[in-house]
């Protein structure tokens, strides 16, 4: 049985799959950015305990973290057209449901899902900032906004970074479910291609390799960024006072 | 001159400060002593508005403020003229020593960066840490961190420097270097309000000592008088507990200062690698 597993095909079909990589990356980028912004806003609501919004955010996070992403994609894909029909019915408007590109349903579901996870990471990071340093900033006369921009966010950012990157890596793989919203990204394209060749196993091997490499690249970039932002572990050399300064001191 | 009138601070039913009055002349060093939990720190923090007083007036910089209903703008004005030195240093740990001192100048006072840098360097030089300007707080000893804290506070040219137990988180050797720094700042004419449990230091540096107990000023006067001839029984009792402690310590340890102490020039740092944490 020489033909059971065509290892050559695993690699030769990768370029065909890579043609759909931009769709995957677009989904990831769009859902990631929207998720991050939403997540940040939700985190601020939770840290500040804004009444009403706080309670809503609790239910929101609980629901989005407590239901599978594939179910959320289906809800978005089937629910939004129904919602639009109702809006048309109530308001007499005429939104064209078929005019909405399917990719928007997928982005919406993925972004909301990301925002729930990211908001918790950001909230934890903000509350982890040393209150003593916040007091020090306040005591010197910084405005609340200056305290946030100069003390809280820079330090919370460093704390949140690994968690956010982890979430982003999860998102990349989550985009492979976007086919349920009729979006042909990399995995969906692979399934379509395999449908005609019946080489499903080879196709999934190829996909696994691509996703793995993307994740490796992201992990590498993340560790570079972490290194750049974190406080150096090594103590720097002592600054030698210049001859001029020594003279000035005497 | 700085005037504080009728400062009251309560937490629920618990009255921490029960109407404190205090006048501080320019260049004076006023020390607050008293048992823990009697509101000394709260008093300092109320002046800086890190705590919101329930009543009281503060006159500083020629303005009189009603501390109970103070606007955001006035809060910032008061904070700018009263710099705080914290027990736990509270340096910005993601900034170097120099950046820590520059922060208030550039962000709050909007001093141009170059000028702020010069000023911050001068302040670091003043506390003897110019060579450590590029070090992050984690690379500095406790004493050095507190000296940066003092430099950071002084860089704001405060009308009043508030020192909240500045040496109580330090080991005895570091206490000395910080005390010397505070002493120097006092000699340079900075007006100070100091909370401390180091009676020897208070006696040496203060121009006036206030004994606070139960949220009230129980006794005040020149350090000589307060320490050598306390009038109230409560202060006598309080000072006696210190003497007892000092005496027992003297009994157990013949020499209070170890003789063969090797003082490292740079702090010994053992960086903890991420792998070692688990």
Interface residues (C-beta under 8 A of the other chain):
Chain A: X130 X132 X133 X135 X136 X137 X138 X139 X140 X141 X142 X143 X146 X150 X151 X154 X155 X158 X231 X232 X233 X234 X235 X236 X238 X239 X240 X241 X245 X249
Chain B: X48 X50 X72 X76 X77 X79 X80 X82 X83 X84 X86 X88 X89 X90 X91 X92 X93 X94 X103 X104 X107 X108 X125 X130 X131 X132 X133 X134 X135 X136 X138 X139 X152 X153 X156 X266 X267 X269 X271 X273
